[in-house]
Amino acid sequence: MLIMIHSAGIEGFKNTRKGTNIAAQQTAITFSKSILETHIPAFRLRVQGIGPGRMGAIKGFQLSGLNIVSITDDTRVSWNPPRPRKQRRI
């Protein structure tokens, strides 16, 4: 199993621009070029979190022409939310 990591910050996007779908798509395209250089025939895509970058990243990988075997959503869900605040005593 080979683990490769790439981010929008490495790509040159700073601050709030890192969370846009354009940054995610550009990062995915650049990352897929490095995957193609390692001669990996097919790979599994694991997506975490919610936001506009999810679909942009998936679209970037599809545009690059890679063979995607599966797309897995790995977003963490809190089944035990925080307790509400107590009322202030006077």
PDB file of N, CA, C and O in Angstrom:
ATOM      1  N   MET A   1       0.846  -1.177   0.000  1.00  0.00           N
ATOM      2  CA  MET A   1       0.000   0.000   0.000  1.00  0.00           C
ATOM      3  C   MET A   1       0.891   1.240   0.000  1.00  0.00           C
ATOM      4  O   MET A   1       1.789   1.373   0.831  1.00  0.00           O
ATOM      5  N   LEU A   2       0.634   2.125  -0.923  1.00  0.00           N
ATOM      6  CA  LEU A   2       1.405   3.351  -1.062  1.00  0.00           C
ATOM      7  C   LEU A   2       0.527   4.527  -0.658  1.00  0.00           C
ATOM      8  O   LEU A   2      -0.573   4.697  -1.182  1.00  0.00           O
ATOM      9  N   ILE A   3       1.018   5.341   0.278  1.00  0.00           N
ATOM     10  CA  ILE A   3       0.266   6.511   0.736  1.00  0.00           C
ATOM     11  C   ILE A   3       0.978   7.755   0.231  1.00  0.00           C
ATOM     12  O   ILE A   3       2.156   7.970   0.516  1.00  0.00           O
ATOM     13  N   MET A   4       0.243   8.576  -0.527  1.00  0.00           N
ATOM     14  CA  MET A   4       0.783   9.820  -1.053  1.00  0.00           C
ATOM     15  C   MET A   4      -0.130  10.948  -0.589  1.00  0.00           C
ATOM     16  O   MET A   4      -1.352  10.803  -0.583  1.00  0.00           O
ATOM     17  N   ILE A   5       0.463  12.066  -0.202  1.00  0.00           N
ATOM     18  CA  ILE A   5      -0.307  13.194   0.319  1.00  0.00           C
ATOM     19  C   ILE A   5       0.052  14.453  -0.475  1.00  0.00           C
ATOM     20  O   ILE A   5       1.218  14.695  -0.788  1.00  0.00           O
ATOM     21  N   HIS A   6      -0.964  15.241  -0.790  1.00  0.00           N
ATOM     22  CA  HIS A   6      -0.768  16.513  -1.477  1.00  0.00           C
ATOM     23  C   HIS A   6      -1.870  17.453  -1.003  1.00  0.00           C
ATOM     24  O   HIS A   6      -2.973  16.999  -0.701  1.00  0.00           O
ATOM     25  N   SER A   7      -1.594  18.756  -0.930  1.00  0.00           N
ATOM     26  CA  SER A   7      -2.596  19.694  -0.433  1.00  0.00           C
ATOM     27  C   SER A   7      -2.628  20.954  -1.284  1.00  0.00           C
ATOM     28  O   SER A   7      -1.744  21.191  -2.107  1.00  0.00           O
ATOM     29  N   ALA A   8      -3.664  21.757  -1.069  1.00  0.00           N
ATOM     30  CA  ALA A   8      -3.804  23.011  -1.805  1.00  0.00           C
ATOM     31  C   ALA A   8      -2.762  24.026  -1.344  1.00  0.00           C
ATOM     32  O   ALA A   8      -2.377  24.902  -2.120  1.00  0.00           O
ATOM     33  N   GLY A   9      -2.302  23.928  -0.109  1.00  0.00           N
ATOM     34  CA  GLY A   9      -1.250  24.823   0.377  1.00  0.00           C
ATOM     35  C   GLY A   9       0.062  24.587  -0.332  1.00  0.00           C
ATOM     36  O   GLY A   9       0.796  25.536  -0.609  1.00  0.00           O
ATOM     37  N   ILE A  10       0.370  23.339  -0.631  1.00  0.00           N
ATOM     38  CA  ILE A  10       1.579  23.010  -1.394  1.00  0.00           C
ATOM     39  C   ILE A  10       1.457  23.562  -2.806  1.00  0.00           C
ATOM     40  O   ILE A  10       2.448  23.951  -3.424  1.00  0.00           O
ATOM     41  N   GLU A  11       0.231  23.588  -3.304  1.00  0.00           N
ATOM     42  CA  GLU A  11      -0.046  24.052  -4.659  1.00  0.00           C
ATOM     43  C   GLU A  11       0.102  25.564  -4.809  1.00  0.00           C
ATOM     44  O   GLU A  11       0.231  26.062  -5.928  1.00  0.00           O
ATOM     45  N   GLY A  12       0.086  26.301  -3.697  1.00  0.00           N
ATOM     46  CA  GLY A  12       0.268  27.743  -3.753  1.00  0.00           C
ATOM     47  C   GLY A  12      -0.941  28.540  -3.311  1.00  0.00           C
ATOM     48  O   GLY A  12      -0.886  29.769  -3.278  1.00  0.00           O
ATOM     49  N   PHE A  13      -2.026  27.876  -2.972  1.00  0.00           N
ATOM     50  CA  PHE A  13      -3.217  28.564  -2.484  1.00  0.00           C
ATOM     51  C   PHE A  13      -3.042  28.836  -0.998  1.00  0.00           C
ATOM     52  O   PHE A  13      -2.627  27.954  -0.246  1.00  0.00           O
ATOM     53  N   LYS A  14      -3.356  30.042  -0.577  1.00  0.00           N
ATOM     54  CA  LYS A  14      -3.180  30.425   0.819  1.00  0.00           C
ATOM     55  C   LYS A  14      -4.503  30.849   1.438  1.00  0.00           C
ATOM     56  O   LYS A  14      -5.410  31.308   0.744  1.00  0.00           O
ATOM     57  N   ASN A  15      -4.601  30.689   2.756  1.00  0.00           N
ATOM     58  CA  ASN A  15      -5.727  31.135   3.576  1.00  0.00           C
ATOM     59  C   ASN A  15      -7.069  30.592   3.079  1.00  0.00           C
ATOM     60  O   ASN A  15      -7.198  29.381   2.895  1.00  0.00           O
ATOM     61  N   THR A  16      -8.065  31.444   2.857  1.00  0.00           N
ATOM     62  CA  THR A  16      -9.395  30.957   2.514  1.00  0.00           C
ATOM     63  C   THR A  16      -9.480  30.409   1.096  1.00  0.00           C
ATOM     64  O   THR A  16     -10.429  29.692   0.777  1.00  0.00           O
ATOM     65  N   ARG A  17      -8.523  30.724   0.242  1.00  0.00           N
ATOM     66  CA  ARG A  17      -8.557  30.206  -1.124  1.00  0.00           C
ATOM     67  C   ARG A  17      -8.275  28.708  -1.173  1.00  0.00           C
ATOM     68  O   ARG A  17      -8.553  28.058  -2.181  1.00  0.00           O
ATOM     69  N   LYS A  18      -7.720  28.149  -0.081  1.00  0.00           N
ATOM     70  CA  LYS A  18      -7.443  26.714  -0.041  1.00  0.00           C
ATOM     71  C   LYS A  18      -8.727  25.894  -0.006  1.00  0.00           C
ATOM     72  O   LYS A  18      -8.723  24.730  -0.408  1.00  0.00           O
ATOM     73  N   GLY A  19      -9.808  26.469   0.460  1.00  0.00           N
ATOM     74  CA  GLY A  19     -11.051  25.729   0.603  1.00  0.00           C
ATOM     75  C   GLY A  19     -11.970  25.789  -0.591  1.00  0.00           C
ATOM     76  O   GLY A  19     -13.102  25.312  -0.502  1.00  0.00           O
ATOM     77  N   THR A  20     -11.545  26.349  -1.696  1.00  0.00           N
ATOM     78  CA  THR A  20     -12.412  26.482  -2.854  1.00  0.00           C
ATOM     79  C   THR A  20     -12.352  25.239  -3.728  1.00  0.00           C
ATOM     80  O   THR A  20     -11.424  24.436  -3.630  1.00  0.00           O
ATOM     81  N   ASN A  21     -13.364  25.096  -4.589  1.00  0.00           N
ATOM     82  CA  ASN A  21     -13.377  23.948  -5.485  1.00  0.00           C
ATOM     83  C   ASN A  21     -12.312  24.063  -6.583  1.00  0.00           C
ATOM     84  O   ASN A  21     -11.854  23.045  -7.104  1.00  0.00           O
ATOM     85  N   ILE A  22     -11.918  25.274  -6.934  1.00  0.00           N
ATOM     86  CA  ILE A  22     -10.863  25.463  -7.942  1.00  0.00           C
ATOM     87  C   ILE A  22      -9.534  24.977  -7.396  1.00  0.00           C
ATOM     88  O   ILE A  22      -8.768  24.332  -8.113  1.00  0.00           O
ATOM     89  N   ALA A  23      -9.247  25.279  -6.130  1.00  0.00           N
ATOM     90  CA  ALA A  23      -8.009  24.824  -5.504  1.00  0.00           C
ATOM     91  C   ALA A  23      -7.986  23.301  -5.403  1.00  0.00           C
ATOM     92  O   ALA A  23      -6.948  22.678  -5.630  1.00  0.00           O
ATOM     93  N   ALA A  24      -9.113  22.708  -5.067  1.00  0.00           N
ATOM     94  CA  ALA A  24      -9.186  21.253  -4.955  1.00  0.00           C
ATOM     95  C   ALA A  24      -8.990  20.577  -6.302  1.00  0.00           C
ATOM     96  O   ALA A  24      -8.304  19.560  -6.397  1.00  0.00           O
ATOM     97  N   GLN A  25      -9.587  21.138  -7.336  1.00  0.00           N
ATOM     98  CA  GLN A  25      -9.453  20.546  -8.669  1.00  0.00           C
ATOM     99  C   GLN A  25      -8.021  20.664  -9.175  1.00  0.00           C
ATOM    100  O   GLN A  25      -7.490  19.708  -9.741  1.00  0.00           O
ATOM    101  N   GLN A  26      -7.393  21.808  -8.984  1.00  0.00           N
ATOM    102  CA  GLN A  26      -6.011  21.993  -9.429  1.00  0.00           C
ATOM    103  C   GLN A  26      -5.068  21.077  -8.657  1.00  0.00           C
ATOM    104  O   GLN A  26      -4.130  20.528  -9.235  1.00  0.00           O
ATOM    105  N   THR A  27      -5.303  20.906  -7.367  1.00  0.00           N
ATOM    106  CA  THR A  27      -4.488  20.015  -6.550  1.00  0.00           C
ATOM    107  C   THR A  27      -4.643  18.576  -7.011  1.00  0.00           C
ATOM    108  O   THR A  27      -3.660  17.839  -7.077  1.00  0.00           O
ATOM    109  N   ALA A  28      -5.867  18.165  -7.332  1.00  0.00           N
ATOM    110  CA  ALA A  28      -6.106  16.800  -7.790  1.00  0.00           C
ATOM    111  C   ALA A  28      -5.433  16.537  -9.132  1.00  0.00           C
ATOM    112  O   ALA A  28      -4.897  15.451  -9.352  1.00  0.00           O
ATOM    113  N   ILE A  29      -5.456  17.503 -10.017  1.00  0.00           N
ATOM    114  CA  ILE A  29      -4.815  17.325 -11.323  1.00  0.00           C
ATOM    115  C   ILE A  29      -3.301  17.196 -11.169  1.00  0.00           C
ATOM    116  O   ILE A  29      -2.688  16.331 -11.796  1.00  0.00           O
ATOM    117  N   THR A  30      -2.696  18.042 -10.346  1.00  0.00           N
ATOM    118  CA  THR A  30      -1.253  17.964 -10.115  1.00  0.00           C
ATOM    119  C   THR A  30      -0.876  16.663  -9.415  1.00  0.00           C
ATOM    120  O   THR A  30       0.143  16.051  -9.734  1.00  0.00           O
ATOM    121  N   PHE A  31      -1.699  16.249  -8.465  1.00  0.00           N
ATOM    122  CA  PHE A  31      -1.438  15.013  -7.734  1.00  0.00           C
ATOM    123  C   PHE A  31      -1.574  13.793  -8.639  1.00  0.00           C
ATOM    124  O   PHE A  31      -0.829  12.824  -8.495  1.00  0.00           O
ATOM    125  N   SER A  32      -2.522  13.839  -9.567  1.00  0.00           N
ATOM    126  CA  SER A  32      -2.693  12.717 -10.480  1.00  0.00           C
ATOM    127  C   SER A  32      -1.511  12.587 -11.442  1.00  0.00           C
ATOM    128  O   SER A  32      -1.200  11.485 -11.895  1.00  0.00           O
ATOM    129  N   LYS A  33      -0.858  13.698 -11.753  1.00  0.00           N
ATOM    130  CA  LYS A  33       0.349  13.613 -12.587  1.00  0.00           C
ATOM    131  C   LYS A  33       1.453  12.845 -11.872  1.00  0.00           C
ATOM    132  O   LYS A  33       2.182  12.075 -12.496  1.00  0.00           O
ATOM    133  N   SER A  34       1.577  13.055 -10.550  1.00  0.00           N
ATOM    134  CA  SER A  34       2.590  12.309  -9.804  1.00  0.00           C
ATOM    135  C   SER A  34       2.206  10.834  -9.676  1.00  0.00           C
ATOM    136  O   SER A  34       3.079   9.970  -9.596  1.00  0.00           O
ATOM    137  N   ILE A  35       0.912  10.548  -9.657  1.00  0.00           N
ATOM    138  CA  ILE A  35       0.472   9.151  -9.629  1.00  0.00           C
ATOM    139  C   ILE A  35       0.783   8.480 -10.962  1.00  0.00           C
ATOM    140  O   ILE A  35       1.213   7.327 -10.993  1.00  0.00           O
ATOM    141  N   LEU A  36       0.567   9.197 -12.059  1.00  0.00           N
ATOM    142  CA  LEU A  36       0.870   8.632 -13.370  1.00  0.00           C
ATOM    143  C   LEU A  36       2.362   8.377 -13.546  1.00  0.00           C
ATOM    144  O   LEU A  36       2.748   7.441 -14.246  1.00  0.00           O
ATOM    145  N   GLU A  37       3.207   9.197 -12.921  1.00  0.00           N
ATOM    146  CA  GLU A  37       4.655   8.996 -13.013  1.00  0.00           C
ATOM    147  C   GLU A  37       5.115   7.744 -12.277  1.00  0.00           C
ATOM    148  O   GLU A  37       6.133   7.156 -12.643  1.00  0.00           O
ATOM    149  N   THR A  38       4.379   7.322 -11.241  1.00  0.00           N
ATOM    150  CA  THR A  38       4.754   6.121 -10.492  1.00  0.00           C
ATOM    151  C   THR A  38       4.198   4.858 -11.131  1.00  0.00           C
ATOM    152  O   THR A  38       4.410   3.763 -10.611  1.00  0.00           O
ATOM    153  N   HIS A  39       3.492   4.987 -12.247  1.00  0.00           N
ATOM    154  CA  HIS A  39       2.958   3.868 -13.028  1.00  0.00           C
ATOM    155  C   HIS A  39       1.994   3.012 -12.213  1.00  0.00           C
ATOM    156  O   HIS A  39       2.049   1.784 -12.262  1.00  0.00           O
ATOM    157  N   ILE A  40       1.116   3.666 -11.470  1.00  0.00           N
ATOM    158  CA  ILE A  40       0.073   2.947 -10.731  1.00  0.00           C
ATOM    159  C   ILE A  40      -1.112   2.770 -11.679  1.00  0.00           C
ATOM    160  O   ILE A  40      -1.655   3.762 -12.167  1.00  0.00           O
ATOM    161  N   PRO A  41      -1.530   1.515 -11.954  1.00  0.00           N
ATOM    162  CA  PRO A  41      -2.590   1.301 -12.946  1.00  0.00           C
ATOM    163  C   PRO A  41      -3.976   1.742 -12.474  1.00  0.00           C
ATOM    164  O   PRO A  41      -4.744   2.312 -13.250  1.00  0.00           O
ATOM    165  N   ALA A  42      -4.299   1.480 -11.204  1.00  0.00           N
ATOM    166  CA  ALA A  42      -5.613   1.832 -10.674  1.00  0.00           C
ATOM    167  C   ALA A  42      -5.460   2.188  -9.204  1.00  0.00           C
ATOM    168  O   ALA A  42      -4.524   1.738  -8.543  1.00  0.00           O
ATOM    169  N   PHE A  43      -6.383   2.996  -8.697  1.00  0.00           N
ATOM    170  CA  PHE A  43      -6.283   3.375  -7.292  1.00  0.00           C
ATOM    171  C   PHE A  43      -7.668   3.609  -6.708  1.00  0.00           C
ATOM    172  O   PHE A  43      -8.648   3.804  -7.427  1.00  0.00           O
ATOM    173  N   ARG A  44      -7.715   3.584  -5.368  1.00  0.00           N
ATOM    174  CA  ARG A  44      -8.955   3.828  -4.636  1.00  0.00           C
ATOM    175  C   ARG A  44      -8.888   5.237  -4.058  1.00  0.00           C
ATOM    176  O   ARG A  44      -7.868   5.628  -3.490  1.00  0.00           O
ATOM    177  N   LEU A  45      -9.946   5.983  -4.199  1.00  0.00           N
ATOM    178  CA  LEU A  45      -9.996   7.366  -3.751  1.00  0.00           C
ATOM    179  C   LEU A  45     -10.794   7.442  -2.457  1.00  0.00           C
ATOM    180  O   LEU A  45     -11.928   6.969  -2.399  1.00  0.00           O
ATOM    181  N   ARG A  46     -10.204   8.042  -1.409  1.00  0.00           N
ATOM    182  CA  ARG A  46     -10.874   8.205  -0.118  1.00  0.00           C
ATOM    183  C   ARG A  46     -11.023   9.693   0.152  1.00  0.00           C
ATOM    184  O   ARG A  46     -10.032  10.420   0.200  1.00  0.00           O
ATOM    185  N   VAL A  47     -12.262  10.150   0.330  1.00  0.00           N
ATOM    186  CA  VAL A  47     -12.561  11.564   0.507  1.00  0.00           C
ATOM    187  C   VAL A  47     -13.034  11.779   1.938  1.00  0.00           C
ATOM    188  O   VAL A  47     -13.881  11.034   2.431  1.00  0.00           O
ATOM    189  N   GLN A  48     -12.487  12.804   2.614  1.00  0.00           N
ATOM    190  CA  GLN A  48     -12.875  13.134   3.975  1.00  0.00           C
ATOM    191  C   GLN A  48     -13.393  14.562   4.044  1.00  0.00           C
ATOM    192  O   GLN A  48     -12.930  15.434   3.309  1.00  0.00           O
ATOM    193  N   GLY A  49     -14.348  14.798   4.925  1.00  0.00           N
ATOM    194  CA  GLY A  49     -14.827  16.148   5.191  1.00  0.00           C
ATOM    195  C   GLY A  49     -15.924  16.592   4.247  1.00  0.00           C
ATOM    196  O   GLY A  49     -16.203  15.955   3.231  1.00  0.00           O
ATOM    197  N   ILE A  50     -16.542  17.714   4.617  1.00  0.00           N
ATOM    198  CA  ILE A  50     -17.589  18.285   3.780  1.00  0.00           C
ATOM    199  C   ILE A  50     -17.110  19.647   3.297  1.00  0.00           C
ATOM    200  O   ILE A  50     -16.264  20.277   3.931  1.00  0.00           O
ATOM    201  N   GLY A  51     -17.643  20.087   2.201  1.00  0.00           N
ATOM    202  CA  GLY A  51     -17.261  21.392   1.682  1.00  0.00           C
ATOM    203  C   GLY A  51     -17.249  21.397   0.166  1.00  0.00           C
ATOM    204  O   GLY A  51     -17.524  20.379  -0.471  1.00  0.00           O
ATOM    205  N   PRO A  52     -16.931  22.536  -0.403  1.00  0.00           N
ATOM    206  CA  PRO A  52     -16.961  22.651  -1.862  1.00  0.00           C
ATOM    207  C   PRO A  52     -15.821  21.913  -2.557  1.00  0.00           C
ATOM    208  O   PRO A  52     -15.887  21.686  -3.765  1.00  0.00           O
ATOM    209  N   GLY A  53     -14.796  21.540  -1.831  1.00  0.00           N
ATOM    210  CA  GLY A  53     -13.649  20.904  -2.463  1.00  0.00           C
ATOM    211  C   GLY A  53     -13.823  19.438  -2.775  1.00  0.00           C
ATOM    212  O   GLY A  53     -13.040  18.880  -3.543  1.00  0.00           O
ATOM    213  N   ARG A  54     -14.821  18.798  -2.207  1.00  0.00           N
ATOM    214  CA  ARG A  54     -15.014  17.361  -2.436  1.00  0.00           C
ATOM    215  C   ARG A  54     -15.231  17.042  -3.902  1.00  0.00           C
ATOM    216  O   ARG A  54     -14.489  16.259  -4.495  1.00  0.00           O
ATOM    217  N   MET A  55     -16.253  17.654  -4.482  1.00  0.00           N
ATOM    218  CA  MET A  55     -16.596  17.341  -5.870  1.00  0.00           C
ATOM    219  C   MET A  55     -15.543  17.872  -6.832  1.00  0.00           C
ATOM    220  O   MET A  55     -15.304  17.279  -7.884  1.00  0.00           O
ATOM    221  N   GLY A  56     -14.917  18.981  -6.479  1.00  0.00           N
ATOM    222  CA  GLY A  56     -13.842  19.504  -7.318  1.00  0.00           C
ATOM    223  C   GLY A  56     -12.662  18.552  -7.386  1.00  0.00           C
ATOM    224  O   GLY A  56     -12.063  18.371  -8.446  1.00  0.00           O
ATOM    225  N   ALA A  57     -12.330  17.948  -6.265  1.00  0.00           N
ATOM    226  CA  ALA A  57     -11.213  16.999  -6.233  1.00  0.00           C
ATOM    227  C   ALA A  57     -11.538  15.743  -7.031  1.00  0.00           C
ATOM    228  O   ALA A  57     -10.699  15.248  -7.783  1.00  0.00           O
ATOM    229  N   ILE A  58     -12.747  15.229  -6.871  1.00  0.00           N
ATOM    230  CA  ILE A  58     -13.137  14.031  -7.616  1.00  0.00           C
ATOM    231  C   ILE A  58     -13.150  14.315  -9.113  1.00  0.00           C
ATOM    232  O   ILE A  58     -12.717  13.484  -9.912  1.00  0.00           O
ATOM    233  N   LYS A  59     -13.645  15.487  -9.488  1.00  0.00           N
ATOM    234  CA  LYS A  59     -13.685  15.870 -10.899  1.00  0.00           C
ATOM    235  C   LYS A  59     -12.270  16.019 -11.463  1.00  0.00           C
ATOM    236  O   LYS A  59     -12.017  15.656 -12.612  1.00  0.00           O
ATOM    237  N   GLY A  60     -11.343  16.557 -10.649  1.00  0.00           N
ATOM    238  CA  GLY A  60      -9.958  16.695 -11.095  1.00  0.00           C
ATOM    239  C   GLY A  60      -9.304  15.354 -11.368  1.00  0.00           C
ATOM    240  O   GLY A  60      -8.558  15.211 -12.337  1.00  0.00           O
ATOM    241  N   PHE A  61      -9.578  14.361 -10.512  1.00  0.00           N
ATOM    242  CA  PHE A  61      -9.025  13.028 -10.743  1.00  0.00           C
ATOM    243  C   PHE A  61      -9.633  12.387 -11.985  1.00  0.00           C
ATOM    244  O   PHE A  61      -8.932  11.697 -12.725  1.00  0.00           O
ATOM    245  N   GLN A  62     -10.917  12.599 -12.224  1.00  0.00           N
ATOM    246  CA  GLN A  62     -11.547  12.026 -13.405  1.00  0.00           C
ATOM    247  C   GLN A  62     -11.044  12.688 -14.687  1.00  0.00           C
ATOM    248  O   GLN A  62     -10.892  12.020 -15.710  1.00  0.00           O
ATOM    249  N   LEU A  63     -10.787  13.990 -14.637  1.00  0.00           N
ATOM    250  CA  LEU A  63     -10.292  14.696 -15.820  1.00  0.00           C
ATOM    251  C   LEU A  63      -8.884  14.267 -16.207  1.00  0.00           C
ATOM    252  O   LEU A  63      -8.501  14.354 -17.373  1.00  0.00           O
ATOM    253  N   SER A  64      -8.114  13.803 -15.226  1.00  0.00           N
ATOM    254  CA  SER A  64      -6.729  13.432 -15.517  1.00  0.00           C
ATOM    255  C   SER A  64      -6.612  12.100 -16.229  1.00  0.00           C
ATOM    256  O   SER A  64      -5.547  11.773 -16.751  1.00  0.00           O
ATOM    257  N   GLY A  65      -7.693  11.319 -16.260  1.00  0.00           N
ATOM    258  CA  GLY A  65      -7.675  10.061 -16.984  1.00  0.00           C
ATOM    259  C   GLY A  65      -7.185   8.875 -16.179  1.00  0.00           C
ATOM    260  O   GLY A  65      -6.808   7.855 -16.756  1.00  0.00           O
ATOM    261  N   LEU A  66      -7.181   8.984 -14.859  1.00  0.00           N
ATOM    262  CA  LEU A  66      -6.766   7.867 -14.024  1.00  0.00           C
ATOM    263  C   LEU A  66      -7.889   6.839 -13.904  1.00  0.00           C
ATOM    264  O   LEU A  66      -9.067   7.167 -14.042  1.00  0.00           O
ATOM    265  N   ASN A  67      -7.499   5.584 -13.642  1.00  0.00           N
ATOM    266  CA  ASN A  67      -8.471   4.516 -13.462  1.00  0.00           C
ATOM    267  C   ASN A  67      -8.861   4.450 -11.989  1.00  0.00           C
ATOM    268  O   ASN A  67      -8.121   3.896 -11.176  1.00  0.00           O
ATOM    269  N   ILE A  68     -10.016   5.012 -11.641  1.00  0.00           N
ATOM    270  CA  ILE A  68     -10.489   5.037 -10.262  1.00  0.00           C
ATOM    271  C   ILE A  68     -11.329   3.784 -10.035  1.00  0.00           C
ATOM    272  O   ILE A  68     -12.349   3.579 -10.692  1.00  0.00           O
ATOM    273  N   VAL A  69     -10.885   2.945  -9.093  1.00  0.00           N
ATOM    274  CA  VAL A  69     -11.602   1.710  -8.790  1.00  0.00           C
ATOM    275  C   VAL A  69     -12.806   1.992  -7.916  1.00  0.00           C
ATOM    276  O   VAL A  69     -13.904   1.511  -8.199  1.00  0.00           O
ATOM    277  N   SER A  70     -12.614   2.772  -6.846  1.00  0.00           N
ATOM    278  CA  SER A  70     -13.723   3.081  -5.952  1.00  0.00           C
ATOM    279  C   SER A  70     -13.507   4.441  -5.311  1.00  0.00           C
ATOM    280  O   SER A  70     -12.379   4.911  -5.167  1.00  0.00           O
ATOM    281  N   ILE A  71     -14.624   5.061  -4.928  1.00  0.00           N
ATOM    282  CA  ILE A  71     -14.602   6.325  -4.204  1.00  0.00           C
ATOM    283  C   ILE A  71     -15.292   6.083  -2.865  1.00  0.00           C
ATOM    284  O   ILE A  71     -16.461   5.700  -2.819  1.00  0.00           O
ATOM    285  N   THR A  72     -14.554   6.311  -1.770  1.00  0.00           N
ATOM    286  CA  THR A  72     -15.076   6.049  -0.433  1.00  0.00           C
ATOM    287  C   THR A  72     -15.195   7.350   0.334  1.00  0.00           C
ATOM    288  O   THR A  72     -14.271   8.163   0.341  1.00  0.00           O
ATOM    289  N   ASP A  73     -16.341   7.549   0.986  1.00  0.00           N
ATOM    290  CA  ASP A  73     -16.548   8.708   1.837  1.00  0.00           C
ATOM    291  C   ASP A  73     -16.147   8.323   3.254  1.00  0.00           C
ATOM    292  O   ASP A  73     -16.744   7.425   3.848  1.00  0.00           O
ATOM    293  N   ASP A  74     -15.140   8.997   3.796  1.00  0.00           N
ATOM    294  CA  ASP A  74     -14.593   8.675   5.105  1.00  0.00           C
ATOM    295  C   ASP A  74     -14.804   9.819   6.095  1.00  0.00           C
ATOM    296  O   ASP A  74     -13.973  10.031   6.978  1.00  0.00           O
ATOM    297  N   THR A  75     -15.893  10.548   5.958  1.00  0.00           N
ATOM    298  CA  THR A  75     -16.159  11.687   6.824  1.00  0.00           C
ATOM    299  C   THR A  75     -16.544  11.208   8.217  1.00  0.00           C
ATOM    300  O   THR A  75     -17.373  10.310   8.365  1.00  0.00           O
ATOM    301  N   ARG A  76     -15.943  11.805   9.231  1.00  0.00           N
ATOM    302  CA  ARG A  76     -16.251  11.430  10.607  1.00  0.00           C
ATOM    303  C   ARG A  76     -17.577  12.057  11.019  1.00  0.00           C
ATOM    304  O   ARG A  76     -17.844  13.224  10.732  1.00  0.00           O
ATOM    305  N   VAL A  77     -18.409  11.257  11.702  1.00  0.00           N
ATOM    306  CA  VAL A  77     -19.713  11.709  12.152  1.00  0.00           C
ATOM    307  C   VAL A  77     -19.756  11.602  13.666  1.00  0.00           C
ATOM    308  O   VAL A  77     -19.447  10.548  14.221  1.00  0.00           O
ATOM    309  N   SER A  78     -20.135  12.675  14.338  1.00  0.00           N
ATOM    310  CA  SER A  78     -20.233  12.669  15.786  1.00  0.00           C
ATOM    311  C   SER A  78     -21.636  12.217  16.189  1.00  0.00           C
ATOM    312  O   SER A  78     -22.617  12.925  15.962  1.00  0.00           O
ATOM    313  N   TRP A  79     -21.716  11.023  16.795  1.00  0.00           N
ATOM    314  CA  TRP A  79     -23.005  10.513  17.248  1.00  0.00           C
ATOM    315  C   TRP A  79     -23.283  10.938  18.683  1.00  0.00           C
ATOM    316  O   TRP A  79     -24.342  10.625  19.227  1.00  0.00           O
ATOM    317  N   ASN A  80     -22.347  11.645  19.302  1.00  0.00           N
ATOM    318  CA  ASN A  80     -22.499  12.103  20.665  1.00  0.00           C
ATOM    319  C   ASN A  80     -22.206  13.608  20.695  1.00  0.00           C
ATOM    320  O   ASN A  80     -21.097  14.006  21.050  1.00  0.00           O
ATOM    321  N   PRO A  81     -23.178  14.446  20.331  1.00  0.00           N
ATOM    322  CA  PRO A  81     -22.912  15.883  20.238  1.00  0.00           C
ATOM    323  C   PRO A  81     -22.663  16.496  21.616  1.00  0.00           C
ATOM    324  O   PRO A  81     -23.024  15.891  22.625  1.00  0.00           O
ATOM    325  N   PRO A  82     -22.059  17.671  21.681  1.00  0.00           N
ATOM    326  CA  PRO A  82     -21.798  18.317  22.967  1.00  0.00           C
ATOM    327  C   PRO A  82     -23.093  18.713  23.673  1.00  0.00           C
ATOM    328  O   PRO A  82     -24.109  18.989  23.035  1.00  0.00           O
ATOM    329  N   ARG A  83     -23.032  18.734  25.003  1.00  0.00           N
ATOM    330  CA  ARG A  83     -24.204  19.094  25.801  1.00  0.00           C
ATOM    331  C   ARG A  83     -24.490  20.587  25.671  1.00  0.00           C
ATOM    332  O   ARG A  83     -23.572  21.386  25.482  1.00  0.00           O
ATOM    333  N   PRO A  84     -25.770  20.963  25.772  1.00  0.00           N
ATOM    334  CA  PRO A  84     -26.093  22.402  25.724  1.00  0.00           C
ATOM    335  C   PRO A  84     -25.589  23.117  26.976  1.00  0.00           C
ATOM    336  O   PRO A  84     -25.436  22.505  28.033  1.00  0.00           O
ATOM    337  N   ARG A  85     -25.339  24.401  26.844  1.00  0.00           N
ATOM    338  CA  ARG A  85     -24.847  25.193  27.968  1.00  0.00           C
ATOM    339  C   ARG A  85     -25.915  25.364  29.022  1.00  0.00           C
ATOM    340  O   ARG A  85     -27.102  25.449  28.705  1.00  0.00           O
ATOM    341  N   LYS A  86     -25.499  25.416  30.280  1.00  0.00           N
ATOM    342  CA  LYS A  86     -26.438  25.634  31.368  1.00  0.00           C
ATOM    343  C   LYS A  86     -26.820  27.115  31.429  1.00  0.00           C
ATOM    344  O   LYS A  86     -26.039  27.988  31.052  1.00  0.00           O
ATOM    345  N   GLN A  87     -28.022  27.373  31.907  1.00  0.00           N
ATOM    346  CA  GLN A  87     -28.476  28.753  32.042  1.00  0.00           C
ATOM    347  C   GLN A  87     -27.731  29.435  33.186  1.00  0.00           C
ATOM    348  O   GLN A  87     -27.367  28.801  34.177  1.00  0.00           O
ATOM    349  N   ARG A  88     -27.517  30.713  33.030  1.00  0.00           N
ATOM    350  CA  ARG A  88     -26.809  31.502  34.029  1.00  0.00           C
ATOM    351  C   ARG A  88     -27.700  31.765  35.226  1.00  0.00           C
ATOM    352  O   ARG A  88     -28.865  32.132  35.080  1.00  0.00           O
ATOM    353  N   ARG A  89     -27.143  31.575  36.410  1.00  0.00           N
ATOM    354  CA  ARG A  89     -27.885  31.871  37.650  1.00  0.00           C
ATOM    355  C   ARG A  89     -27.772  33.344  37.994  1.00  0.00           C
ATOM    356  O   ARG A  89     -26.733  33.972  37.792  1.00  0.00           O
ATOM    357  N   ILE A  90     -28.842  33.870  38.506  1.00  0.00           N
ATOM    358  CA  ILE A  90     -28.837  35.293  38.880  1.00  0.00           C
ATOM    359  C   ILE A  90     -28.757  35.423  40.383  1.00  0.00           C
ATOM    360  O   ILE A  90     -28.741  36.536  40.907  1.00  0.00           O
TER     361      ILE A  90
END
